[in-house]
Amino acid sequence: MAALQAATLNAAGALGWEARTGTIEPGREADLVLLDRNPLEDITNTKRIRAVFRAGRVFNRAALDSILAMPCTARSR
C-alpha cells in the first residue's frame, strides 16, 4: 500500500497537485490504470495492465501494445 500511495497520493502532494489529483473522488482529474490482479497482494501485479484511462480516452490492452510497438520518437507526438 505504501508503494502505491508514494506513486499516487504522495506524488501529487510533492508536485503541489493534491487539490486536483492523487485520489479518486468527484471534482478530481482521474487518469486511471486498470489492472488484472490486485497490487496489494503482489506489487508485481502493477505490470498486469488491462487498460489505461487518460484525458477522457480509454486505451485497452491491444491499443497499449500498439503504442508500445511504436518507435520512441513516434510515441511522443
N, CA, C and O atoms as a printed pandas DataFrame, in Angstrom:
     atom_number atom_name residue_name chain_id  residue_number  x_coord  y_coord  z_coord
0              1         N          MET        A               1    0.835   -1.187    0.000
1              2        CA          MET        A               1    0.000    0.000    0.000
2              3         C          MET        A               1    0.881    1.252    0.000
3              4         O          MET        A               1    0.586    2.218   -0.704
4              5         N          ALA        A               2    1.950    1.238    0.779
5              6        CA          ALA        A               2    2.825    2.404    0.870
6              7         C          ALA        A               2    3.455    2.742   -0.483
7              8         O          ALA        A               2    3.581    3.915   -0.832
8              9         N          ALA        A               3    3.849    1.721   -1.242
9             10        CA          ALA        A               3    4.447    1.963   -2.558
10            11         C          ALA        A               3    3.431    2.589   -3.511
11            12         O          ALA        A               3    3.768    3.499   -4.268
12            13         N          LEU        A               4    2.203    2.110   -3.477
13            14        CA          LEU        A               4    1.159    2.665   -4.347
14            15         C          LEU        A               4    0.819    4.100   -3.957
15            16         O          LEU        A               4    0.618    4.949   -4.826
16            17         N          GLN        A               5    0.753    4.369   -2.668
17            18        CA          GLN        A               5    0.488    5.732   -2.211
18            19         C          GLN        A               5    1.632    6.669   -2.578
19            20         O          GLN        A               5    1.402    7.830   -2.915
20            21         N          ALA        A               6    2.856    6.171   -2.516
21            22        CA          ALA        A               6    4.004    7.003   -2.890
22            23         C          ALA        A               6    3.929    7.413   -4.355
23            24         O          ALA        A               6    4.323    8.522   -4.718
24            25         N          ALA        A               7    3.420    6.510   -5.196
25            26        CA          ALA        A               7    3.333    6.790   -6.625
26            27         C          ALA        A               7    2.119    7.619   -7.018
27            28         O          ALA        A               7    2.069    8.148   -8.128
28            29         N          THR        A               8    1.141    7.740   -6.130
29            30        CA          THR        A               8   -0.104    8.435   -6.475
30            31         C          THR        A               8   -0.355    9.612   -5.542
31            32         O          THR        A               8   -0.061   10.757   -5.886
32            33         N          LEU        A               9   -0.885    9.338   -4.393
33            34        CA          LEU        A               9   -1.254   10.381   -3.438
34            35         C          LEU        A               9   -0.049   11.226   -3.025
35            36         O          LEU        A               9   -0.115   12.455   -3.063
36            37         N          ASN        A              10    1.032   10.591   -2.636
37            38        CA          ASN        A              10    2.205   11.339   -2.186
38            39         C          ASN        A              10    2.868   12.102   -3.327
39            40         O          ASN        A              10    3.362   13.213   -3.132
40            41         N          ALA        A              11    2.877   11.506   -4.519
41            42        CA          ALA        A              11    3.456   12.193   -5.675
42            43         C          ALA        A              11    2.657   13.451   -6.006
43            44         O          ALA        A              11    3.236   14.489   -6.325
44            45         N          ALA        A              12    1.347   13.362   -5.931
45            46        CA          ALA        A              12    0.501   14.533   -6.186
46            47         C          ALA        A              12    0.822   15.634   -5.181
47            48         O          ALA        A              12    0.909   16.806   -5.548
48            49         N          GLY        A              13    0.998   15.264   -3.924
49            50        CA          GLY        A              13    1.333   16.249   -2.899
50            51         C          GLY        A              13    2.686   16.883   -3.133
51            52         O          GLY        A              13    2.845   18.092   -2.960
52            53         N          ALA        A              14    3.665   16.081   -3.527
53            54        CA          ALA        A              14    5.019   16.602   -3.770
54            55         C          ALA        A              14    5.043   17.591   -4.930
55            56         O          ALA        A              14    5.857   18.514   -4.948
56            57         N          LEU        A              15    4.151   17.395   -5.897
57            58        CA          LEU        A              15    4.079   18.291   -7.049
58            59         C          LEU        A              15    3.141   19.473   -6.822
59            60         O          LEU        A              15    3.010   20.341   -7.685
60            61         N          GLY        A              16    2.490   19.505   -5.660
61            62        CA          GLY        A              16    1.541   20.583   -5.383
62            63         C          GLY        A              16    0.212   20.394   -6.092
63            64         O          GLY        A              16   -0.522   21.362   -6.288
64            65         N          TRP        A              17   -0.113   19.172   -6.480
65            66        CA          TRP        A              17   -1.330   18.881   -7.230
66            67         C          TRP        A              17   -2.391   18.227   -6.373
67            68         O          TRP        A              17   -3.398   17.767   -6.912
68            69         N          GLU        A              18   -2.214   18.163   -5.070
69            70        CA          GLU        A              18   -3.133   17.394   -4.222
70            71         C          GLU        A              18   -4.579   17.879   -4.286
71            72         O          GLU        A              18   -5.484   17.114   -3.954
72            73         N          ALA        A              19   -4.827   19.115   -4.700
73            74        CA          ALA        A              19   -6.194   19.620   -4.796
74            75         C          ALA        A              19   -6.924   19.087   -6.032
75            76         O          ALA        A              19   -8.151   19.159   -6.103
76            77         N          ARG        A              20   -6.173   18.549   -7.013
77            78        CA          ARG        A              20   -6.832   18.098   -8.238
78            79         C          ARG        A              20   -6.549   16.646   -8.614
79            80         O          ARG        A              20   -7.299   16.066   -9.399
80            81         N          THR        A              21   -5.481   16.039   -8.072
81            82        CA          THR        A              21   -5.143   14.660   -8.423
82            83         C          THR        A              21   -4.732   13.872   -7.187
83            84         O          THR        A              21   -4.687   14.412   -6.081
84            85         N          GLY        A              22   -4.434   12.597   -7.382
85            86        CA          GLY        A              22   -3.909   11.776   -6.299
86            87         C          GLY        A              22   -4.923   10.877   -5.636
87            88         O          GLY        A              22   -4.553    9.880   -5.016
88            89         N          THR        A              23   -6.204   11.207   -5.754
89            90        CA          THR        A              23   -7.271   10.362   -5.218
90            91         C          THR        A              23   -8.415   10.317   -6.229
91            92         O          THR        A              23   -8.494   11.146   -7.136
92            93         N          ILE        A              24   -9.286    9.344   -6.058
93            94        CA          ILE        A              24  -10.450    9.222   -6.941
94            95         C          ILE        A              24  -11.665    9.720   -6.180
95            96         O          ILE        A              24  -12.139    9.071   -5.248
96            97         N          GLU        A              25  -12.163   10.880   -6.586
97            98        CA          GLU        A              25  -13.346   11.464   -5.964
98            99         C          GLU        A              25  -13.888   12.555   -6.871
99           100         O          GLU        A              25  -13.171   13.030   -7.752
100          101         N          PRO        A              26  -15.140   12.966   -6.677
101          102        CA          PRO        A              26  -15.748   13.987   -7.527
102          103         C          PRO        A              26  -14.905   15.271   -7.564
103          104         O          PRO        A              26  -14.389   15.733   -6.546
104          105         N          GLY        A              27  -14.789   15.824   -8.772
105          106        CA          GLY        A              27  -14.069   17.070   -8.950
106          107         C          GLY        A              27  -12.573   16.912   -9.184
107          108         O          GLY        A              27  -11.876   17.903   -9.403
108          109         N          ARG        A              28  -12.074   15.693   -9.142
109          110        CA          ARG        A              28  -10.646   15.442   -9.353
110          111         C          ARG        A              28  -10.401   14.974  -10.777
111          112         O          ARG        A              28  -11.291   14.414  -11.417
112          113         N          GLU        A              29   -9.192   15.203  -11.269
113          114        CA          GLU        A              29   -8.782   14.627  -12.538
114          115         C          GLU        A              29   -8.578   13.138  -12.300
115          116         O          GLU        A              29   -8.032   12.751  -11.267
116          117         N          ALA        A              30   -9.003   12.303  -13.230
117          118        CA          ALA        A              30   -8.981   10.866  -12.962
118          119         C          ALA        A              30   -8.356   10.087  -14.111
119          120         O          ALA        A              30   -9.070    9.478  -14.907
120          121         N          ASP        A              31   -7.053   10.103  -14.201
121          122        CA          ASP        A              31   -6.354    9.195  -15.095
122          123         C          ASP        A              31   -6.137    7.924  -14.292
123          124         O          ASP        A              31   -5.606    7.968  -13.182
124          125         N          LEU        A              32   -6.545    6.800  -14.846
125          126        CA          LEU        A              32   -6.517    5.540  -14.101
126          127         C          LEU        A              32   -5.816    4.444  -14.877
127          128         O          LEU        A              32   -5.778    4.457  -16.108
128          129         N          VAL        A              33   -5.264    3.496  -14.140
129          130        CA          VAL        A              33   -4.705    2.278  -14.705
130          131         C          VAL        A              33   -5.534    1.130  -14.139
131          132         O          VAL        A              33   -5.619    0.964  -12.923
132          133         N          LEU        A              34   -6.143    0.338  -15.018
133          134        CA          LEU        A              34   -6.945   -0.807  -14.616
134          135         C          LEU        A              34   -6.074   -2.057  -14.703
135          136         O          LEU        A              34   -5.544   -2.386  -15.764
136          137         N          LEU        A              35   -5.935   -2.741  -13.580
137          138        CA          LEU        A              35   -5.068   -3.914  -13.515
138          139         C          LEU        A              35   -5.873   -5.208  -13.520
139          140         O          LEU        A              35   -7.037   -5.222  -13.120
140          141         N          ASP        A              36   -5.248   -6.298  -13.976
141          142        CA          ASP        A              36   -5.883   -7.617  -13.974
142          143         C          ASP        A              36   -5.878   -8.260  -12.590
143          144         O          ASP        A              36   -6.741   -9.084  -12.286
144          145         N          ARG        A              37   -4.930   -7.895  -11.767
145          146        CA          ARG        A              37   -4.791   -8.502  -10.444
146          147         C          ARG        A              37   -4.545   -7.426   -9.399
147          148         O          ARG        A              37   -4.148   -6.307   -9.725
148          149         N          ASN        A              38   -4.782   -7.770   -8.153
149          150        CA          ASN        A              38   -4.671   -6.843   -7.030
150          151         C          ASN        A              38   -3.202   -6.559   -6.684
151          152         O          ASN        A              38   -2.474   -7.482   -6.320
152          153         N          PRO        A              39   -2.758   -5.309   -6.791
153          154        CA          PRO        A              39   -1.368   -4.988   -6.473
154          155         C          PRO        A              39   -1.072   -5.035   -4.970
155          156         O          PRO        A              39    0.092   -5.062   -4.571
156          157         N          LEU        A              40   -2.119   -5.043   -4.136
157          158        CA          LEU        A              40   -1.880   -5.159   -2.694
158          159         C          LEU        A              40   -1.488   -6.584   -2.314
159          160         O          LEU        A              40   -0.862   -6.804   -1.278
160          161         N          GLU        A              41   -1.855   -7.548   -3.150
161          162        CA          GLU        A              41   -1.473   -8.935   -2.911
162          163         C          GLU        A              41   -0.059   -9.220   -3.393
163          164         O          GLU        A              41    0.654  -10.029   -2.799
164          165         N          ASP        A              42    0.345   -8.551   -4.475
165          166        CA          ASP        A              42    1.682   -8.726   -5.047
166          167         C          ASP        A              42    1.980   -7.487   -5.879
167          168         O          ASP        A              42    1.286   -7.223   -6.861
168          169         N          ILE        A              43    2.996   -6.726   -5.502
169          170        CA          ILE        A              43    3.298   -5.446   -6.168
170          171         C          ILE        A              43    3.621   -5.657   -7.647
171          172         O          ILE        A              43    3.444   -4.735   -8.444
172          173         N          THR        A              44    4.091   -6.843   -8.034
173          174        CA          THR        A              44    4.366   -7.078   -9.454
174          175         C          THR        A              44    3.091   -7.122  -10.287
175          176         O          THR        A              44    3.157   -7.087  -11.516
176          177         N          ASN        A              45    1.938   -7.197   -9.639
177          178        CA          ASN        A              45    0.671   -7.123  -10.373
178          179         C          ASN        A              45    0.469   -5.761  -11.025
179          180         O          ASN        A              45   -0.414   -5.617  -11.871
180          181         N          THR        A              46    1.256   -4.767  -10.657
181          182        CA          THR        A              46    1.173   -3.466  -11.322
182          183         C          THR        A              46    1.607   -3.564  -12.780
183          184         O          THR        A              46    1.357   -2.649  -13.564
184          185         N          LYS        A              47    2.253   -4.662  -13.147
185          186        CA          LYS        A              47    2.662   -4.888  -14.540
186          187         C          LYS        A              47    1.561   -5.537  -15.362
187          188         O          LYS        A              47    1.693   -5.652  -16.581
188          189         N          ARG        A              48    0.478   -5.965  -14.721
189          190        CA          ARG        A              48   -0.630   -6.654  -15.404
190          191         C          ARG        A              48   -1.708   -5.619  -15.778
191          192         O          ARG        A              48   -2.807   -5.625  -15.222
192          193         N          ILE        A              49   -1.382   -4.757  -16.703
193          194        CA          ILE        A              49   -2.254   -3.643  -17.065
194          195         C          ILE        A              49   -3.294   -4.094  -18.092
195          196         O          ILE        A              49   -2.949   -4.588  -19.165
196          197         N          ARG        A              50   -4.558   -3.918  -17.749
197          198        CA          ARG        A              50   -5.669   -4.269  -18.640
198          199         C          ARG        A              50   -6.025   -3.082  -19.535
199          200         O          ARG        A              50   -6.260   -3.251  -20.732
200          201         N          ALA        A              51   -6.063   -1.867  -18.945
201          202        CA          ALA        A              51   -6.433   -0.678  -19.711
202          203         C          ALA        A              51   -5.929    0.565  -18.981
203          204         O          ALA        A              51   -5.623    0.532  -17.790
204          205         N          VAL        A              52   -5.853    1.662  -19.736
205          206        CA          VAL        A              52   -5.476    2.955  -19.176
206          207         C          VAL        A              52   -6.550    3.956  -19.585
207          208         O          VAL        A              52   -6.961    3.999  -20.744
208          209         N          PHE        A              53   -6.995    4.748  -18.635
209          210        CA          PHE        A              53   -7.940    5.831  -18.884
210          211         C          PHE        A              53   -7.157    7.125  -18.734
211          212         O          PHE        A              53   -6.676    7.441  -17.645
212          213         N          ARG        A              54   -7.025    7.885  -19.837
213          214        CA          ARG        A              54   -6.204    9.089  -19.824
214          215         C          ARG        A              54   -6.903   10.198  -20.593
215          216         O          ARG        A              54   -7.234   10.039  -21.768
216          217         N          ALA        A              55   -7.124   11.320  -19.923
217          218        CA          ALA        A              55   -7.712   12.502  -20.560
218          219         C          ALA        A              55   -9.007   12.166  -21.303
219          220         O          ALA        A              55   -9.228   12.634  -22.420
220          221         N          GLY        A              56   -9.858   11.352  -20.673
221          222        CA          GLY        A              56  -11.148   11.022  -21.256
222          223         C          GLY        A              56  -11.120    9.935  -22.313
223          224         O          GLY        A              56  -12.157    9.623  -22.898
224          225         N          ARG        A              57   -9.951    9.347  -22.573
225          226        CA          ARG        A              57   -9.823    8.277  -23.565
226          227         C          ARG        A              57   -9.489    6.967  -22.861
227          228         O          ARG        A              57   -8.806    6.951  -21.836
228          229         N          VAL        A              58   -9.981    5.875  -23.427
229          230        CA          VAL        A              58   -9.687    4.541  -22.906
230          231         C          VAL        A              58   -8.733    3.849  -23.877
231          232         O          VAL        A              58   -8.980    3.794  -25.082
232          233         N          PHE        A              59   -7.652    3.329  -23.331
233          234        CA          PHE        A              59   -6.685    2.560  -24.111
234          235         C          PHE        A              59   -6.723    1.125  -23.592
235          236         O          PHE        A              59   -6.241    0.849  -22.493
236          237         N          ASN        A              60   -7.301    0.202  -24.388
237          238        CA          ASN        A              60   -7.355   -1.189  -23.952
238          239         C          ASN        A              60   -5.991   -1.842  -24.165
239          240         O          ASN        A              60   -5.062   -1.197  -24.652
240          241         N          ARG        A              61   -5.870   -3.113  -23.803
241          242        CA          ARG        A              61   -4.578   -3.810  -23.879
242          243         C          ARG        A              61   -4.022   -3.795  -25.294
243          244         O          ARG        A              61   -2.822   -3.590  -25.481
244          245         N          ALA        A              62   -4.881   -4.010  -26.303
245          246        CA          ALA        A              62   -4.423   -4.018  -27.697
246          247         C          ALA        A              62   -3.872   -2.648  -28.098
247          248         O          ALA        A              62   -2.839   -2.561  -28.762
248          249         N          ALA        A              63   -4.560   -1.587  -27.694
249          250        CA          ALA        A              63   -4.092   -0.236  -28.009
250          251         C          ALA        A              63   -2.763    0.058  -27.319
251          252         O          ALA        A              63   -1.871    0.662  -27.915
252          253         N          LEU        A              64   -2.633   -0.365  -26.071
253          254        CA          LEU        A              64   -1.380   -0.152  -25.348
254          255         C          LEU        A              64   -0.235   -0.909  -26.013
255          256         O          LEU        A              64    0.861   -0.367  -26.157
256          257         N          ASP        A              65   -0.474   -2.144  -26.415
257          258        CA          ASP        A              65    0.560   -2.920  -27.094
258          259         C          ASP        A              65    0.973   -2.261  -28.400
259          260         O          ASP        A              65    2.152   -2.262  -28.755
260          261         N          SER        A              66    0.003   -1.698  -29.115
261          262        CA          SER        A              66    0.293   -0.994  -30.367
262          263         C          SER        A              66    1.166    0.234  -30.114
263          264         O          SER        A              66    2.117    0.486  -30.854
264          265         N          ILE        A              67    0.848    0.986  -29.085
265          266        CA          ILE        A              67    1.649    2.167  -28.730
266          267         C          ILE        A              67    3.064    1.758  -28.350
267          268         O          ILE        A              67    4.033    2.394  -28.764
268          269         N          LEU        A              68    3.180    0.699  -27.565
269          270        CA          LEU        A              68    4.499    0.237  -27.133
270          271         C          LEU        A              68    5.342   -0.283  -28.286
271          272         O          LEU        A              68    6.570   -0.271  -28.204
272          273         N          ALA        A              69    4.705   -0.740  -29.357
273          274        CA          ALA        A              69    5.429   -1.240  -30.515
274          275         C          ALA        A              69    5.996   -0.119  -31.380
275          276         O          ALA        A              69    6.868   -0.359  -32.214
276          277         N          MET        A              70    5.503    1.104  -31.186
277          278        CA          MET        A              70    5.994    2.252  -31.954
278          279         C          MET        A              70    7.405    2.637  -31.521
279          280         O          MET        A              70    7.783    2.418  -30.370
280          281         N          PRO        A              71    8.178    3.205  -32.430
281          282        CA          PRO        A              71    9.480    3.755  -32.019
282          283         C          PRO        A              71    9.257    4.867  -30.980
283          284         O          PRO        A              71    8.241    5.561  -31.033
284          285         N          CYS        A              72   10.160    5.035  -30.074
285          286        CA          CYS        A              72   10.018    6.033  -29.010
286          287         C          CYS        A              72    9.732    7.422  -29.551
287          288         O          CYS        A              72    8.953    8.158  -28.946
288          289         N          THR        A              73   10.328    7.804  -30.660
289          290        CA          THR        A              73   10.110    9.148  -31.201
290          291         C          THR        A              73    8.683    9.339  -31.671
291          292         O          THR        A              73    8.166   10.454  -31.608
292          293         N          ALA        A              74    8.032    8.291  -32.140
293          294        CA          ALA        A              74    6.655    8.388  -32.627
294          295         C          ALA        A              74    5.674    8.472  -31.470
295          296         O          ALA        A              74    4.608    9.070  -31.617
296          297         N          ARG        A              75    6.008    7.886  -30.314
297          298        CA          ARG        A              75    5.100    7.903  -29.156
298          299         C          ARG        A              75    4.893    9.285  -28.583
299          300         O          ARG        A              75    3.819    9.567  -28.051
300          301         N          SER        A              76    5.872   10.148  -28.670
301          302        CA          SER        A              76    5.782   11.468  -28.039
302          303         C          SER        A              76    5.028   12.489  -28.883
303          304         O          SER        A              76    4.837   13.626  -28.450
304          305         N          ARG        A              77    4.608   12.109  -30.052
305          306        CA          ARG        A              77    3.905   13.068  -30.943
306          307         C          ARG        A              77    2.476   13.231  -30.567
307          308         O          ARG        A              77    1.752   13.993  -31.208
